[in-house]
Structure formats: structure tokens, C-alpha cells
Amino acid sequence: MVSMMKERFSNVLAWVGMAYPLVVLLTALAGLKDFSRLLLPPFDYTSNVKVFTFLLAVYFGSSVINYLSVGRIRLLPWK
């Protein structure tokens, strides 16, 4: 039972870690900057490097949490 819950948590975490940065980047590229700012924490948006760094931190942070909880790192959710 516990291993099944860990596996499901791993799936959710992998998909959220992959989908969140993609949704933010796609909405920003589509010109919906107001919507993409709703998905990001409030900080100075003068540099795109800060936003990109935050999104990479979300992506790799979810991979590290996945590694700590399940024992394997999943950079791609379908693997």
C-alpha cells in the first residue's frame, strides 16, 4: 500500500515538475504575460534570467524530492 502511494506521488510530482515550467513559458511566449505572472511568485521581472532560474529550480527541485521519496530521479514523467 505504501509503495503504491509513493509511486502515485512520484507520478504527480514528475508531471507537475514538468508541466508547471512549460505552462509558464508557453503563456509568456504567447504574449499572456499577465497570466504567466499569476503563476509565478511576486519578484522583480526586469530580468528573464530570474524567471528562467526559478522555473529550472521548480523542475529540478521536484526531481530531487522525487529522488528522496522514491529512490530514483525522474526528469521525464513518462519514464
C-alpha positions, 0 to 999 in steps of 0.5 A: 500500500505504501509503495503504491502511494509513493509511486502515485506521488512520484507520478504527480510530482514528475508531471507537475515538475514538468508541466508547471515550467512549460505552462509558464513559458508557453503563456509568456511566449504567447504574449499572456504575460499577465497570466504567466505572472499569476503563476509565478511568485511576486519578484522583480521581472526586469530580468528573464534570467530570474524567471528562467532560474526559478522555473529550472529550480521548480523542475529540478527541485521536484526531481530531487524530492522525487529522488528522496521519496522514491529512490530514483530521479525522474526528469521525464514523467513518462519514464 
